[in-house]
Amino acid sequence: MFREMPLYEDDPIESMFVRLAADRSPDRMDLGIGVFRDDEGRVPVFDAVREAELRIVRRGESKSYMGPLGNLGYCRAVERLVLGPEILAQEERSVISAQTPGAGGALRVGAEVVRSLSRESRVWVSNPVWPHQLEFFEKPGMTVRTYRYYDRYESVLRFDEMLEDLAAMRRDDLLLLHGCCHNPTGQDLGLDQWQALTELVSEKGAIPFVDVAYQGFGQGVEEDVAGLRLMASRVPELLLAVSSSKSFGIYRDRAGMLSVVVSPGARVETWLVRRLRDFARQLYFMPPDHGAAIILEILTSPDLEDLWRSELDGTRLKILGKRRMLRNMLETEVAGFDASFIERQLGMFSCLPIDSREQRLMEELFHIYMMPDARANVAAMRTSDAQVLARAFRELIGRRRGDGLRALGGTVG
Ligand SMILES: Cc1ncc(COP(=O)(O)O)c(C=O)c1O
């Protein structure tokens, strides 16, 4: 059977990682995978996480099954962290949640739940998009539509165009938004734009599905979810996918949450609990508990929560520092290049204003590997990496000028 298998179609992400693995240069730079690295290139573990693990081990807790809905204590704590106590206290709102294997699991289960209710619902995703996000919706058979979001060559948000495209949303369509630190662009919406989208989804009868993967990496733990909270307090229904991978640095432990915010009612609540449980069971049976148990321990122990918040804020400030450093190096190496977008954008990723041919040259000449759309993980960059990247840019600009190509980002003199 397996000898006759057809070749797997070329997947741009997988093939980038294959080229990266085959590159034997000691200078090779992985700006693809979404992890924070310190200046020694390590992916650090928060002290709060280590201490929570120790406390759990000392208590000798059971490792018995938790069930398909996972750790519901974790869900209550994360609902509070993300949605905040005011929304949870609103009588006209009920929140039904399941712990999932990361936000990836939450997006997939959420897509299945919506698909099981409506074959007509489509999902609207940003262009550019985090490519894996598409698969979570395509696999259950949903139609995917894109809305313009960001211009990579001008390095600006295209909000008017976004509204223009979203005017075609229909009742029960899903509008996929990123709570903060948009992946792949790092370009976030302002509060007035969240407000405009809240009005638009309400007018169209569409349902926001907000993916929160970087809370605390942008402007702060509370600030990063202000837009989401504004929307969640005003729309009748909303889906939420939360990742604990980055904010707690527990990437491989796979903790996340899917929540459905609805008007209260015994019927809808029972139906949702059953549906979440059934789809979780069918897709992966049960989520792992280790990461969820750590986060529950942190969020219910005031000393650990304080420690985690200060470590997370330290990480946030380091990312801002890396962004400032990269901007300065780019502007020093390439005279006339306005790299202010790097500092304006938030979180791990930014899209560099280069095309796919130039991205390939970055790999071949400088061993710099990024995701499609020149999506670069700025938070993984060491000082030495930023220097190499800036030199690579200078080389590309020189070639562009030599080739008579368009100026970089339209901003190079
Ligand atoms: C926007 C977004 N959502 C979800 C995820 C997946 O997160 P998790 O590791 O929790 O599955 C990522 C990871 O890169 C992401 O960027």
Ligand as a Chemical Component Dictionary entry (heavy atoms), coordinates in Angstrom:
data_LIG
# 
_chem_comp.id                   LIG 
_chem_comp.type                 NON-POLYMER 
_chem_comp.pdbx_formal_charge   0 
_chem_comp.three_letter_code    LIG 
# 
loop_
_chem_comp_atom.comp_id 
_chem_comp_atom.atom_id 
_chem_comp_atom.alt_atom_id 
_chem_comp_atom.type_symbol 
_chem_comp_atom.charge 
_chem_comp_atom.model_Cartn_x 
_chem_comp_atom.model_Cartn_y 
_chem_comp_atom.model_Cartn_z 
_chem_comp_atom.pdbx_ordinal 
LIG C1 C1 C 0 -2.830 33.506 15.231 1  
LIG C2 C2 C 0 -2.465 32.160 15.756 2  
LIG N1 N1 N 0 -3.438 31.350 16.195 3  
LIG C3 C3 C 0 -3.146 30.125 16.679 4  
LIG C4 C4 C 0 -1.861 29.657 16.729 5  
LIG C5 C5 C 0 -1.607 28.270 17.227 6  
LIG O1 O1 O 0 -1.400 28.269 18.564 7  
LIG P1 P1 P 0 -1.281 26.926 19.404 8  
LIG O2 O2 O 0 0.185  26.629 19.550 9  
LIG O3 O3 O 0 -1.905 27.270 20.715 10 
LIG O4 O4 O 0 -2.015 25.866 18.675 11 
LIG C6 C6 C 0 -0.814 30.463 16.282 12 
LIG C7 C7 C 0 0.553  29.960 16.290 13 
LIG O5 O5 O 0 1.442  30.391 15.609 14 
LIG C8 C8 C 0 -1.130 31.746 15.781 15 
LIG O6 O6 O 0 -0.180 32.567 15.340 16 
# 
loop_
_chem_comp_bond.comp_id 
_chem_comp_bond.atom_id_1 
_chem_comp_bond.atom_id_2 
_chem_comp_bond.value_order 
_chem_comp_bond.pdbx_ordinal 
LIG C1 C2 SING 1  
LIG C2 N1 SING 2  
LIG C2 C8 DOUB 3  
LIG N1 C3 DOUB 4  
LIG C3 C4 SING 5  
LIG C4 C5 SING 6  
LIG C4 C6 DOUB 7  
LIG C5 O1 SING 8  
LIG O1 P1 SING 9  
LIG P1 O2 DOUB 10 
LIG P1 O3 SING 11 
LIG P1 O4 SING 12 
LIG C6 C7 SING 13 
LIG C6 C8 SING 14 
LIG C7 O5 DOUB 15 
LIG C8 O6 SING 16 
# 
